[in-house]
Amino acid sequence: MVTLIAGKKGSGKTKDIVKKANEELSGSKGNMIFIDDDNRAMYDLHHDIRFINLSEFPVSSACEFIGFICGLISNNYDIEKIYIDGILNTVKMTEEELTGFFAKIDDLSTAFSMDFIVTLNYENEIPQGLHRFLN
């Protein structure tokens, strides 16, 4: 399942996703990964949640990010949830690329029985193709 948490910058999405990750850890049977574009949330997450600062890796496009996620999955089949905070801060994408990215992680979610929880800073209307993922 893919869940999108969208809203304006400063509306508390990061705080919410960190809280959600920490709360869901106790009921989790698999591994959890939290991907962000900086280290700010690292110290607020439980130490059992794998934190990845994507800015440390040469990932700059939606295609490269999908490849990065596939690499994580191929290395660890026990991943249950992947949290991605601020997808457009992490990787710059057009509206079309963003919709395609969500379609691909939805396919990965189904194929590997894992959940993706993604936050999105969006000031305007959310693209129609993403409405089915909204929380």
N, C-alpha and C positions, 0 to 999 in steps of 0.2 A: 504494500500500500504506500502511496505517496501522499503526503500531507503538506500543503502550502500554507504558511502563515505570512500574510502580506499586510503591509501597512506603511504609513509614512515614517520617515526617519525620526527616531527619538520616541517612538510609541511603545517601547518596551519589549520588542520582539526578541532581542538577545536574552534579556533577563528571563523571559518566558521559556525559551527553548533550552536554556541552561537548567532551569528549574525542572522542566519536563524530563530532560535526560537524567538528572540526578534521581528524580522520583521513580523513573521506570527501571533504573538499574537493579533495584531489589527484586523485581519480578522477572528480570531478564534471565534467559537460559543460555543466551549466546553473547558474543562480544558486541560492544557498542563503539562507534567512532564518531568523533565530533570534528568537523572540518571548518576552519575559519580563515580569515585573511590576515589575522594578527594574533598576538598572544593574550589579549585582554581577558578572554573568558577562561583561559587555561587554569587559573588558580581557583575559580569558582566551581569547576567540575570535580567530581569524585575521581580519585586517582585510578580507579578501575576502568574509566572511560578513556579510550585511546584518543588523544588530542593531536590533531595535525594542523600545523600552520602552513597553508598552501603557498604562501609567499616564499617559502623556502625551496620550492620546487619550480622547475621551468614549465609552468602550466599557464597559458594565456588565452586559450580559446575553448569554446564549448566542446569541440572534438577532443582536444587534449585532456580536458577535465573528465570526459566520459572514459577515455583511455586510462586515466589515473584511477578512477573508481573501479574499472574492470581489473586493474592490477591489484588493488586492495582485495577485491573479491576472490581473484584467482589464488591469492596468497593465503587466504583465510576463509574457509567455507563455513566457519562458525559465526560470521557476522550476522547479527540480528537486526541492528538498526544503524543507519548512518544519518547523522545530523549535519546539515550544511547551513551555516549562519551567513546571511547576507550574500546570496548567490551572485548578485550583480556587483558587489564589492570584491568578491573573490575572482570572478572571471567576467570580463566585459562581453555582453552579447546583445545582438539586436533582438527585437520582439520575436521575429521568426525563429532565430536560433534558440531563444529561451523556450519557446513552445516545443521545438524539436528536442531540446535537452530534456524537458520534462517527459516527453513521450518515450525517450530512451531509458530514463531511470525508472519509468513505470514498467517497461519491458523487463529490465533487470530485476526489479522488485518481484515481479511475477515469476520469472525464471528461477530465482534463487531464494524465494520465500523470505524476503527481508523488507524492512520498512525504511523509507526515506522521509525525513522531516526537514523541510527547507524554509528558511525565512527569506523574504523578498522586500526590499525597500522600493515602494512604488508609489509615486505621487499622483499619477493619473489613473485612468481606467485599466484594470487588469486585462491582459489579452484574453479573448474569448476562449482560446484553447486551454487556458489554465484554470478556468472556473470549476471544472470537475475535481480539481485537487484542493480547492480552498477549504480551510478548516472551519 
